[in-house]
């Protein structure tokens, strides 16, 4: 048994090294992670991206396409046979059918492989024929993504942070009353632990519905086959004066550490740490609409997530030895179709300023970072209306009840500090402006010429930044 195990291990190592060598030298693979918090639009982004890489008529800013070097792109089975395939066809049908709707959000890790046949550029073009480049797109729930911020926290630190934050939220009133009444130094009674975890899960569900970003631990909302297990049966508690072995606090601490080691770290190791290009999506407009505290909440969570990246450069030997680093990171403010294009630079500037420290760390480590505003699927058109003699740059789209309306959301400031400063200071509301949002549905009739993908905003620029150098 031991000899067989050793032989299998050596065999797997040789196979892995051979696969890495083949990948590095012959058919390179770009692993693109698509991450973002709940409601950021990951599913819509990936669906629109795949549609526009298969039919590239709307991708003029992708240089390999503009120069005519992409001969063809096709879908392949994903390489990891243990992962579900991203349901591109089903999601595209939802967006473009007779009664279009937004597809269901991500519920688990999924993957999709696109293969490019590309002619080389420059002096190599006369020496070699077309080559194959694979793009593996990995999608995973935003709820799981947020858990990465837990890795460097103790149960005591996490409890103190969460309870401080929840004390100001009406959605947490019932849980907070119960948690404050608990004495963590008393012996564990499993029904009490289960009741606390259930109340905390109810709060998390309400917080997500209310638009808060920090709904961790993420598996409480998407438990899968872990439902009812001890690693999902804990909650934050005030720290008692003593925490003896066998006490409620001691057991909550043990389960919190178990959640990190058995749930979060395997996810990080098996999926998150294997990408070499990364796009991080954020619904910045939604947070601005919610108010200063929601914007600060989003900034803090996104900074925690970015701190988990391993930025830097990948040499050919790095890939051969099994290590990977995130070479390029794109920070993208989604739902840019909810704004007139004249406001897109301001939205991009807010995204850049929110994550300035994280970007600086990544660039110092050798990664290339960028920021932009985009829409994976454009649901609106632009128009200018006049109110009281003043022209307003608006967007027009279809609401859920079927009405088609024009919206002017307000004017974003050119200086991001006008929003980020009151947000960091804990202001309850914006003092000098209000920012409105509507939930638009996909358009009923969408004209597409042969060779055109679905309408979008800046997907071509995003892909030029993320993979243009590899094509």
Residue pairs with C-beta under 8 A, 6 or more apart in sequence:
16 322
17 320
20 319
20 320
20 321
20 322
21 320
23 29
23 319
24 316
24 319
24 320
25 316
27 131
27 132
27 133
27 134
28 133
28 134
28 470
29 79
29 133
29 134
29 135
29 136
30 133
30 134
30 135
30 136
30 276
30 277
30 467
30 470
31 136
31 138
31 274
31 275
31 276
31 277
31 324
32 135
32 136
32 137
32 138
32 275
32 277
32 278
32 279
32 466
32 467
33 138
33 140
33 272
33 275
33 277
33 278
33 279
33 326
34 42
34 45
34 46
34 137
34 138
34 139
34 279
34 281
35 42
35 140
35 142
35 145
35 272
35 278
35 279
35 280
35 281
35 305
36 42
36 45
36 142
36 145
36 280
36 281
36 282
36 283
36 334
37 142
37 145
37 146
37 213
37 281
37 282
37 283
37 298
37 301
37 302
38 105
38 141
38 142
38 143
38 208
38 213
38 215
39 105
39 142
39 211
39 283
39 286
40 142
40 281
40 282
40 283
40 334
41 281
41 283
41 334
41 335
41 376
42 105
42 106
42 139
42 142
42 281
43 91
43 103
43 104
43 105
43 106
43 139
44 91
44 95
44 102
44 103
44 376
44 377
45 279
45 281
45 334
45 374
45 376
45 377
46 86
46 88
46 91
46 112
46 137
46 139
46 376
47 88
47 91
47 92
47 95
47 103
47 376
47 377
47 454
48 95
48 375
48 376
48 377
48 453
48 454
48 456
48 459
49 137
49 376
49 459
49 463
50 75
50 88
50 92
50 112
50 114
50 137
51 88
51 92
51 453
51 454
52 58
52 59
52 453
52 454
52 456
52 459
52 460
53 59
53 73
53 114
53 135
53 453
53 463
54 73
54 74
54 75
54 114
54 453
55 451
55 452
55 453
56 62
56 65
56 70
56 73
56 451
56 453
57 449
57 450
57 451
57 452
57 453
58 452
58 453
58 454
58 455
58 456
58 459
58 460
59 65
59 453
59 459
59 460
59 463
60 66
60 460
61 458
61 460
61 461
61 464
62 70
62 460
62 463
62 464
62 468
62 471
63 464
63 468
63 471
64 70
64 116
64 118
64 121
64 468
64 471
65 460
67 121
69 118
69 119
69 120
69 121
69 471
70 116
70 117
70 118
70 471
71 117
71 118
71 119
71 130
72 116
72 117
73 114
73 115
73 116
73 117
74 114
74 115
75 88
75 112
75 113
75 114
75 115
76 113
76 114
76 115
76 134
77 85
77 113
78 85
78 86
78 111
78 112
78 113
78 136
79 111
79 113
79 136
80 111
83 109
83 110
83 111
84 108
84 109
84 110
84 111
85 110
85 111
85 112
86 110
86 111
86 112
86 137
86 139
87 110
88 112
90 103
91 103
92 454
94 100
94 101
94 102
94 103
94 104
95 101
95 102
95 103
95 377
95 442
95 454
96 442
96 446
96 454
100 441
100 442
100 443
100 444
100 446
101 441
101 442
102 441
102 442
105 141
106 139
106 140
106 141
106 142
107 141
107 222
108 140
108 141
108 222
108 224
109 138
109 139
109 140
109 141
109 144
109 267
109 271
110 138
110 139
110 140
111 136
111 137
111 138
111 139
112 136
112 137
112 139
113 134
113 135
113 136
113 137
114 134
114 135
114 137
115 132
115 133
115 134
115 135
116 132
116 133
116 134
116 135
116 471
117 130
117 131
117 132
118 130
118 131
118 132
118 133
118 471
119 125
119 129
119 130
120 127
120 128
120 130
120 131
133 470
133 471
135 467
138 271
138 274
138 275
140 267
140 271
140 272
141 218
141 222
142 218
143 215
143 216
143 218
143 219
143 221
143 222
144 218
144 219
144 222
144 267
145 218
145 272
145 305
146 213
146 214
146 215
146 216
146 218
146 301
146 304
146 305
147 216
147 217
147 218
147 219
147 263
147 264
147 267
148 264
148 268
148 272
148 304
148 305
148 308
149 216
149 301
149 304
149 305
149 307
149 308
150 158
150 216
150 217
150 259
150 260
150 264
151 260
151 264
151 265
151 268
151 308
153 161
154 253
155 234
155 252
155 253
155 256
155 257
156 239
156 253
158 236
158 256
159 236
159 237
159 238
159 239
160 236
160 239
162 236
163 176
163 179
163 236
163 237
163 238
165 214
166 172
166 175
166 176
166 203
166 236
167 176
168 293
169 207
169 212
171 203
171 206
171 207
171 210
171 212
172 203
172 207
174 199
174 202
174 203
175 196
175 199
175 200
175 202
175 203
175 235
178 195
178 196
178 199
179 196
179 235
179 236
179 237
179 238
180 238
182 192
182 196
182 237
182 238
182 248
183 240
183 248
184 237
184 238
184 239
184 240
184 243
184 247
184 248
184 249
184 252
185 240
185 241
185 242
185 243
185 244
185 247
185 248
185 249
186 247
186 248
187 246
187 247
187 248
188 246
188 247
188 248
188 250
188 251
189 248
192 248
193 233
193 234
193 235
193 248
193 251
193 252
194 233
196 234
196 235
196 237
197 220
197 232
197 233
197 234
197 235
199 235
200 220
200 235
200 236
201 220
201 221
204 215
204 216
204 220
204 221
205 221
207 214
207 215
208 215
208 221
211 286
211 287
211 290
211 294
212 294
212 297
213 287
213 294
213 297
213 298
213 301
213 302
214 297
214 300
214 301
215 221
217 232
217 259
217 263
219 226
219 231
219 232
219 259
219 263
220 232
223 232
226 232
226 263
230 255
230 258
231 255
231 258
231 259
231 262
231 263
232 259
233 255
234 251
234 252
234 255
234 256
234 259
235 252
237 248
237 249
237 252
239 249
240 247
240 249
243 249
243 250
243 253
244 250
268 308
272 308
273 310
273 324
274 324
275 324
275 326
276 314
276 324
276 325
276 326
276 327
277 326
277 327
277 328
277 466
277 467
278 309
278 326
278 328
278 329
278 330
279 329
279 330
279 332
279 462
279 466
280 302
280 305
280 306
280 329
280 330
280 331
280 332
281 332
281 334
282 298
282 302
282 331
282 332
282 333
282 334
282 351
283 298
283 333
283 334
283 335
284 295
284 298
284 333
284 334
284 347
284 350
284 351
284 354
285 333
285 335
285 338
285 339
285 347
285 409
285 435
285 437
286 294
286 335
286 437
287 294
287 295
287 297
287 298
288 294
288 295
288 350
288 412
288 419
288 435
289 409
289 435
289 436
289 437
291 428
291 429
291 430
292 419
292 422
292 423
292 425
292 426
292 427
292 428
292 429
292 430
293 423
293 426
293 427
293 428
295 354
295 419
295 420
295 423
296 420
296 423
296 424
296 426
298 354
299 354
299 355
299 420
299 423
302 354
302 355
302 358
303 355
303 357
303 358
306 329
306 355
306 358
306 359
306 361
306 362
307 358
307 361
309 326
309 329
309 362
309 367
310 324
310 325
310 326
311 325
311 326
311 327
311 329
311 361
311 362
311 363
311 365
311 366
311 367
312 325
312 326
312 327
312 365
312 366
312 367
313 325
313 327
313 366
313 367
314 324
314 325
314 327
318 324
318 325
325 366
325 367
326 362
326 367
327 367
327 368
328 367
328 368
328 369
328 370
328 465
328 466
329 359
329 362
329 367
329 368
329 369
329 370
330 369
330 370
330 371
330 372
330 462
330 465
330 466
331 351
331 352
331 355
331 359
331 369
331 370
331 371
331 372
332 351
332 371
332 372
332 373
332 374
332 462
333 347
333 348
333 350
333 351
333 371
333 372
333 373
333 374
334 373
334 374
334 375
334 376
335 375
336 344
336 347
336 373
336 374
336 375
336 457
336 458
337 375
337 378
337 379
337 380
337 395
337 397
337 440
337 457
338 380
338 395
338 407
338 409
338 437
338 438
338 440
339 347
339 373
339 395
339 409
339 412
340 382
340 393
340 394
340 395
341 382
341 457
342 393
343 393
343 411
343 412
344 373
344 457
346 412
346 413
346 414
346 416
347 373
347 412
348 371
348 372
348 373
349 414
349 416
350 412
350 416
350 419
350 420
351 371
351 372
351 373
352 359
352 371
352 416
353 416
353 417
353 420
354 416
354 420
355 371
359 369
359 371
362 369
363 369
370 465
372 458
372 461
372 462
372 465
373 457
373 458
374 456
374 457
374 458
374 459
374 461
374 462
375 456
375 457
375 458
376 456
376 459
377 442
377 454
377 455
377 456
378 454
378 455
378 456
378 457
379 397
379 398
379 440
379 441
379 442
379 443
380 395
380 396
380 397
380 440
381 395
381 396
381 397
382 393
382 394
382 395
382 396
383 394
383 395
383 396
383 406
384 391
384 392
384 393
384 394
385 391
385 392
385 394
385 406
385 408
386 392
392 408
393 408
394 406
394 407
394 408
395 406
395 407
396 404
396 405
396 406
396 407
397 404
397 405
397 407
397 438
397 440
397 441
397 443
398 404
398 440
398 441
398 442
398 443
398 444
399 405
399 438
399 439
399 440
399 441
400 439
400 441
405 438
407 436
407 438
408 436
409 435
409 436
409 437
410 433
410 434
410 435
410 436
411 433
412 419
412 435
413 419
413 433
418 432
419 430
422 430
422 431
446 454
446 455
448 454
